[in-house]
Amino acid sequence: MCAIAGILEIKNKAEKVPPEKILSTMERRGPDDTGVFADGDTLPAVTLYHARLAVIDPAHGRQPMVYETDGKVRFALVYNGELYNTSELRAQLEALGHRFLTDTDTEVVLHSYMEWREDCPRRFNGIFAFAVWDVQQKSLFLARDRMGVKPLFYTWQDGNFLFASEIKTLLTFPGVKAQIDAEGIAELMLCGPGRTPGCGVFKGIRELRAAECAVLTPDGEMKISRYWKLTARRHTESFAETAQHVRFLVQDAICRQLISDVPIGTFLSGGLDSSLISSVACSALQEQGKHLETFSVDYKDNSRYFKSGKFQPQSDSGFIPVMQRYLSEKDPLCRHNLIVLDTPALAEALYAAVDARDLPGMADVDSSLLLFCKEIRKEVTVALSGECADEIFGGYPWYRDPEIRAKAGFPWAQTTDWRSSFLRPEYLSRIDPAAFMSEREQMTLRDTDTLPEDEENPTEKRMKQMMRLNTDWFMQTLLDRKDRMSMYWGLEVRVPFCDYRIAEYLYSVPWEMKDHDGYEKGLLRSAMEGWLPEEVLWRKKSPYPKTHNPTYRAAVTSMLREIAADKNAPLLQLIRPEMLTKLMESDSPVPWYGQLMTTPQTEAYLIQLNYWLDKWQVEIL
């Protein structure tokens, strides 16, 4: 993976910024190499920036990558991502007369654009964000992968167009200001740590949405289009055929994503999803004469303080050794790593997690992953992770609870009144919280594709809506988290369950099949029988492991108390001080964002918000 950025000067020559200044904001994502391409002394003119994390063909594939004819550059590309159907595309392009100089997927992306222009993203199976400059036409093309795994932000400044993998890079350009208006406040306090698709929270900063591409014409017009969406189809396969189909898709997605010229490993929580990936990866790598390395995380004294609950009935710590033994029996050279985190580091890393995300995030759910990825990167450059299976196969509690399912609103954010009560009156008066959240839900529901017969089957219609809500909203928050926390250390994390073919197929599979035998993700479990020990295959779902150590709550309460006592704290511009006191004295686990963010994480989110406001000197409009 990499970092990309660029400026398209259309109406005005922009103030020059030293390339080193821009590239310095990109070096954590791309520590191996940097490059700059510039074209045009007259308008329109473009400058492209790239920082590379070398994974495929490290000796070649420098970016920006150009294609020349008659000694002159015709196209220039900057690309962040990984294609998993590179070999098939290369063969097609070679049959059409294209010739390749490297083994990189970057060159395949460039030639795909040359051959198929704006239709090329439809042919890609992968995770990506890229931009291509057409020197002759003076046009810029941008695209983002179907599921939104790789980021691509943009803004307009003085008639010029700027884009980057991360917001921090955009804020480096002169004139791009760190400001929030009423909409940004609502995003932070009502949606956060989630974001409305396409919203960058900072005023004027947007994000190209998943499965969108854009063309910038020489006159400055930006044409955005969507090249893919989840579409309902009639499902005609039996359960046995469906399970076989799922088994193929999952195995194929995992095996495709093991392609790497650098060391590779897997996250292993002991849960269903990461365990399946680890098991399939272990076998596939062994066939290649390679050996898997797995990584698990735990917290100091977690077993001592863990309490079984509705959302986390079992601790992962009992299942990780089961999987380690199972994988070691498959391959005695499979190596396992257990990383144990402690409260002081977890609390301190809340700040670095904001640096990585450029926004307040999922509190210690982010900071723990940040610390985890730091240790993983010491051993491997690429790792596979189990995100997105719950959104696609219906694993979350809100899929399976009819009462929660029937409620309007986002099932993981049902506390809008409580959230809005934190805002100072002068800001709350500018927002209608219920209408703000309702419109965002309805935006997705209106765009949900269903079949005519779904009108006679409310459950099927609702489950399609739930899948769209989850893939468009909750999953995007988790993908943001995984991308920023891992790339902060130059670690590439791949997410096989995010293969668009799996999402496309599962969208139309009836709910009774997904919920086979009354188990969450029952279809996935049945489809993958034989790949896991029975006690892991059929264990109850457990979310991402977080600390249960009471010292963490004590630490974040102390940090928040210091903020509340500082009359100059930026947070107090937005938040009512008495609500901070109420929160710190509360023992009620009111969820801020899903089951992973209750009172300690709410305190930590506000700590992150205060740090973010101060770090960027955010102006509140």
N, C-alpha and C positions, 0 to 999 in steps of 0.2 A: 504494500500500500504506500501511499504517498500524500503529498499536499500539492494543490494546484491553486493558482491565482492568476488574475489578469486584469488589464484595463483596456477598454476600447474607447479611444478618444474620437468623439463624433463631431461635436460642435465647437469644442474649445481644446486648446492644448493644456494638458493638466500640469500642475506644479510637479516638478521632478522630485522623485523620492529615490534616495540611494537604494539600489537593489538589495544591498546587504541588510537594510532595515526591514524590508518586506520579507526577505528570506529568513531572517532571524525568527520571525513568528511562525515559520513553517518547519524549522529544523527538527523539532521533536517527532513530527510525523514522518519526516524523510531525512534520517541522519546520514545516509550513505553518499549522497551527491546532490548538487544543485545545478540549475541552469536557467538561462533567461533567453528569450527570443523577442526581438523587436522588428517591426515592419512598418515603414511609412514615415517619411518626413512631412508629408502632407496628410490632411484629414480625409477619410478616417484612417486612424493608425492604431496598431495594437502592440501591447507588450504582454508576454506570457511568462509566468514564473513557475518553477517546479522544484520540489525537494523530494528526493527519491529514497524509498526503502526497497532495496533490491531483493527480490524473491525468486524471480525467474530470470535465467540467463544474466547473472550479476555482472558479467564482464561487458555486456552490451546493454542496449536499451536506454541509453541516456535520453533525458528529456530536457526541454521540449524536443519532440521528434519531428523531423521535417521530411517532406518528400520533394525531390527536385526533378525538374525537367529542363533539359538544355542548360544545366548549370545554375538554374534559378529556382528558388523555393516556390513551390506551388501550394503546398498545404503545411500547416504546423499544428501539432497536437500537444496538449497537456492532459494527462490521464491519471486518475487515482482509482485503483480497483484491481479486480482479478476476473478473468474470463474462465469459465469452466468448460466451454465447448470450443476452445482455441483450435484444437487439431481438426475438428470438422470444418470450421470456418476457413482455416488455412487451405484445406484441400479444395473447398469450393472456389476460393479466390484464385488458387493456382490453376485450376481448370479454366478459369476465365482470363488467364494470362498474367496474373500478378506474380511478382517475384519478391522473395523475402531475403533480407540480409541478416536477420537475427532470429532467435527462438522465442522472442518475447510476445506476450499477448498484446502489448502496446502497439507493435507494428501491425498486428491483425486488426486492431480497432481502427488504426489510421487507414489501412487499405479497405476496410469495410465501409468506412465513410466515403472514400473515394469512389467505391463501386455503387453503393446503395443510398448514399446521401442521408436524408432525414429518416429513411426507413431502417437504417442499420441497427438501432437499439432493439428493434423487434426480433432480430436474429441472435441477440446475445443472451447467453445464460451466464449470469455472473453478478457481481456487485461492483458498481462503478459510478463515477462522475467524471465527465471529461468535456473538453472544449476543443473545437477545431477551427482554425482560422483559414479561410479561403483567400489566398493572396490576390487571385485574379478577380474574384467577385466582391472582395472587400466585405465579406460577411462572416459572422461568428456563429457557430453552432454549439449548443450545450445540451447535455443529456444526463439523466440520473437513472439509476437502476429501478426496476419495477417495484421492489419492496422497500426502497428507501434506506438501504443499509449504509451507503456512502453519502456524505453531506455535500451540499453545494449552495452556498449563500451568495446573494448579490444585492447591489444597491445602485442608485443613480446619484451622481454628484456633479453639479454644474453642467448637466447635459451629457456627461460621460457615464459609461457603464463599467462597473467593477464587479468582479466575482472572486470567490475564494472558498477553500474547503472549510475554513473556520472564520468565525466572526472577528476574532482578534486581528486577523490579517486585514480585513476591511477597515477596521478602526485605525490602522496604521496610515492609511491614505489621508492626505490633508483634506479637511472639510467634512469628513465623515464623523459625525458627532455621536457621543454616547448620551443619548436622550431617550426618555420614555414619556409617552403621553397616557391618556386614560386607557387606551387599548392595551398598552404595555403593562400598566398597573394591573389591569384585569387578568392578563395572561399570567403574571407572576403570582397573584393572590387567589385567583379562582381556578386556573388551569394547572399552574406550576406544581411539580416540575415538568408536566406535560406542556405542549405547545399546540396551538391551532396549526394544522398543516399549512405550510407556506409562510408562517409567521416567524420572524427572527427576534421578536420582543423589542429590541431597540427600534426606535422610530426610523422608518425608511429602509430598514434591512429586511429582506425577504429571503425565502429559501425556495429553490425549485422543488416542487413536490415530487414524491415518488412517482415513477413512470411518466414523468414529464420531460419534454425537450423544448428547446427554444431556439429561434433564429433571430439574430440581430442584423438588420439590413443596413446598408451604407447610410441611409437617411435617418437612422436612429430608431426605427420601428422595431419593437420586440413582439414576436409572435410566439406564444406559448401554446403547446398542444399536448394532449395526453395520448400516449401510444399503446396503453394497456390498462385494463381494469378487470376486476373479478366479475365474471359473467356466469349467470345461472344457466345450467344445461340439465336436461333430463338424465337422471342416473338410471341406467338399465342393467348394471352388473349385479350379480348376487353378492351376498356377504363374502363368500369364499373368493370370488373373483376380485372383489374390492380389496380384501386383505392382501391378496397376491399382488395387486397393482400397487398398493401402498408399500409393500415390502420391497418391490423393485425400485420405486421412486426414492425411498429413503436410502437404500443401499447405494444406489447410483449417485445420489447427491453427495453422500459422504465420500465415496471413492473418488469422485471427480475433484473434490476439494482437498484431496491429499497431495495434489501435484505441487511440488516445491523443490527448489534447488538449495534450500537452506533447512536447518533443523525444524521439525514439526512436532507438536504435541496436542493433547486434548485437556480441556477442563473436565474434572471428574468430581461431581458432588455426591455421588451415590444415588442420585435420583434417576428416574427412568430415562430422560432425554440425553443427559451427558453420558450415562452408562452405555446406552445404545451406540452413540457415536464412538465412544472409546472401544467398544467390543468390535464393531465393524472395522474401525481404523486399525486396530491391532492385527486382525487377520489380513487385511489388505496390505499393510506395510510389510508383514512377515513374508508374504508372497513376493514382494519386491526385494527381499533381502535386507529390509530395514526393521527398526524396532521402535515401538511407540514409547513416548514419555508422557505420563499423566500428572496432573496437578490438582491438588485438593486444598481447600482452605478451612480453617477452624479458628476459634477464638479462645483465648486464655480463660480457663475455668468455665467454659460454656456448658459442659456436661453437668457441672455442679448446679448451675442455675436454670437449666432448660426446664420449661414446663410445657407439657402437651396442651395443645389448644385446637380449636376448630380448623384454623388455617395451617397449622404446623403440628400435626399429630405425632410425628416422629422426628427425632434428631438424625441428621445425616451421618453423624459420627459413627453410628453402628453399622452403616451400610457401605461406607468407603472401604473398610478392610475386606468386606465380602467381595467387592469388585476387584480390589487389588489382588486377592488370591485367585480369583477367576481368570483375570488377565495374565497373571504369572503362570498359570497352568497352561494357557494358550501359548505363551511365549515367555520362557524363563528370563529372557533378556529385556522384557518390558520393564521400564524403570518408573517408580512412583515417587512423587514428591508431596509432602504435607507441609503446608505453610500455616503457621499459627500467628494470629494477630493479637495485639493487646490494646487496651483502651487508650492509653496516652497517644500512641501512633495513630489510632483510628480517629480520634478527635482532632488531632493536629492536621491530619490529611484532609479534613473538610475544606481547608483553604486551597490546597493544591487541586482538589477535585473541581473547584470553581474555575481555577486557572485553566484546567483541561477542557471544561465544558463551555466556558465563557458565559455561563449563566448559573444561578442557583440550581442544584440538582436534587438527587435522591438521598441527600444527607450521607449517613454512614453506609448506605447501600452503594453509593458511588465511591466513597473514600476507601472502603474495604476492597472493592474491585481494583481501585487504583494501586493500592499497596500489593495486592495479589499479583497484578500484571507486572509490577516492577520485578518481583521475584521470578516470575515465569520467563521474562525476557532475558534473564541471566543464563537460561538454558536453551531456549528455542526462540526462533524469530516468528513462527507461525503457529497458531493454536486454533483448534476447532471447539465450538461452544454450542450449548443446547438451546439457545434462545429461539422463540417463535413457535415451538411445538404446541404450547398451551393455547396460543391465539388461534392456531390453524386447526388443531384437533379438539378444541373445546375443553381444555383441562382446568381452567380457572373455576373457583367456586361459583362465581356469578353466572356461568353458563348452566350450571346444574341445579341452582336454587330457583324454583318457579316464582317465589315471592320477589327475589331480587331481580330476576329476569323480566318481570312484569312492570317494574318501576320505570318511570321516565327518567332520563338523564344517564350519565355515564356511571356504570355500576361501581367503578373504583373511586368515584368522587361524588358522594352523596351528601356532602356536608357544606354546601354552598353558603348557607346562612351563617354557619359557624366561621367559615373562612372569611366571609365579608365583614364579620363583626370585628375583625382585627384592624380594619382600615380606619384611618382618621376620617371624621365626618366630611371634611372638605374634598376628599378624594372619593369617598363612597357616594357622595351626591352626584358625581359625574358618571356613575356606572349603575346600570340596572343588573345586578348579579344574576338573578333568575333568568332574565331575558338573554343575557350574554351567553350563559351556558346552554340554554335551550336552543338558541339559534345554531350553535355549533353542533349540537347533537342532530338537529333537524337537517343541517347541511349534509351530513353523512347519510342519514336515513333517506333523504330525497334521492341520493345518488346510488342507493343500494339496488342492485339488479335482482329481480325475483321472477319466478315463472307464474303464469296465470293461475295454475292450480294451487300455488302457495296461498292465494286468497282464501281458499277453502281449508287450509291447514295452517292455522296461526302459529303453531310451534315451528314449522319449517321456515315460515317467513321471518319470524323473530330470530331464529338462529342465524339466518343469513345477515340480518341486521347486526346481530351481536358480533359476528365475525368481522364485518366491515368496521364497526366501532372499535374493535380490538386491534385490527391490523392497521387502521388509519391513525389511531390515537395511542393506546397503551403500548403497543409494540414499538411505535416510533420512539417513545420515551426510553424504552429498554435498548433499542438500537443506538440511539444517541449516546446513552451511557456506555455501552460496550465499545463503540467506536472511539469516543473521546478518552475514556480511561485507559484503553489499551494503546492507542496511538500516541498518547502522551509519553510512552516509553519506547515507541518504535516497535510495538508488537502488533502484528497483523492477526486479527481474530476473524475467522470465517464461521458462518452460521448455516449449516447444511439444511436445517428445517425451513430456512427462508428461501430455498430454491422455489422459484415462482411456479414450477410445474406441480409441486406438492400443494401449494395454496390454490392453484387453479383447479386441480382435481378435487381437493377436499371441499371446496366451496359448494359443490353440488351433491356431495355425498349426504344422504339423509341423516338426520340427527340420531335416529335410533341405531344406526350403524356405528356412528362415532362413539355413542354412549353404550356400546355393546356390553351386555351383562351387568349394566348399571355401574360400570367403572368409569371414572374419568379417563379419557383417552383409551377407552376399551378397544377401539378398532386398532389403534397403534400397538397396543400390548399384544393383541391376538396376531396381528400381522408379523410381529417381530419375535414370536416364540422361537426358542432355540438359540437366541443370541445373548440371553442373560440368565443368571441364576433365578429360579422361581421367586425367591423372596425379594429380589430387586424388581423383576418384571411386574409383579403384582402389588408392590408396596403403594401405600397411599401417597398422593402427591404432596410434595413439600416444597415451599418456595425457596428462593435464593437464601442461603444461610446467613443469618445476621447474629450479632452478639446479643446475649441475654444477660450479660454481666451487669449488675446494677451500678458498677463504677462508671459505666458509660453514661447512664442517665445523670449521675452526679456530676460528671465532667462537663456535659453540655449545659446543664442547668447553671453551673458556675460560670461558664463562658457567657451565657445569655444574661445572667444577672449583672455581669460587668458592663455589658452593652446597655442594659436598661438603666444603669446608674450614671451613664455618660450622657449628659444633656446634648452633647454635640454628635452623638452617634447618628450616622445617616439613616439607620433603620427607623428612628423616631420621627423622621419626616413623614413616614407613611403609616406607621403602626401606633395604635393607642397604647401607651405605657401600661395602663391597668390591665390590658389583655395579656401582656407579657407576664405580669404578676400572676394573673389567674392561671395561665398555662403552666408556669413553673411550680405552682402549688397544687396542680391537678394530679390526681391519680387515675382519672378516667381515660382509657385508651381510645380517644376519639380518632378515627383514621383520617389522616391528611390526604393520602394517596394510596389506595389499596391496602392490603393487609400488611405490607412491609413498612409503612410509614405511620406510626402511632405517635404518642406523646414525645418520646425522646427524639424521634426523627423530625417532628414538627419543630421542636426547639432548634435542632441542628439546621433545618431548612432556613429558619429565620436568622441564624448565625451566618449562614452562607449568603443570604440576601444582604445583610449588613456589610459583609466583606466585599461583595460584588459592587454595591453602590459606592463604596469607598475606593475600591481598586480602580474602577473606571471613571470615578468622579461623575457619576451619572446625574445628568440634569433632569429634574422632574418638571415636565411642562404642564 
